Amino acid sequence: MNTILFPSPLAENLVALTDEELMDRIVSGESQRALEELYRRHRGVLRGVITRVLGVEADSDDVLQDVFIQVWKHAGTFSSHKGKLLGWLITIARRRALDRVRQLSAYQRATSRYEAASRPEVHRLESTSVVDQEVRQNELQDVLNRLIQDLPRSRGWR
């Protein structure tokens, strides 16, 4: 008896499909492999866009991953009537990269503020009176005590 074998969805050749056909597969939830194929096709261009926005390559792969997670979750928002898929992907990549730049900038500002706030005021001890030296020493002691209190607690300490 002859058995007719139907090609399995996993065995199909996704390389031959257009970007729009791949998106249709992703939207319908049929194929994670369709997303993998989009990634394979467009990762170079998107990584280049991301790296140009970031200015460094260090976070490019993380942002690229975020782009494709967004594509997977929000594939239904793509419309081929509004433009080409690559343009949509580039827009997402650029926005994600700008978000990362803002995030890094905010982190750097917060770090700078923290460092400035925790830097002790060091006064010159070249004062003429013993009282001035004692006051400054007490101020320095207070600053050091506050900094020590801010240290994280761990076993074996305090």
Buried (B, 14 or more C-beta within 10 A) or exposed (E): EEEEEEEEEEEBEBEEBEBEEBBBBBBEEEBEBBBEBBBEBBBEEBBEBBBEBBEEEEBBEEBBEBBBEBBBEEBEEBEEEEEEBBEBBBEBBBBBBBEBBEEBEEEEEEEEEEEEEEEEEEBEEEEEEEEEBEEBEEBBEEBEEEEEEEEEEEEEEE
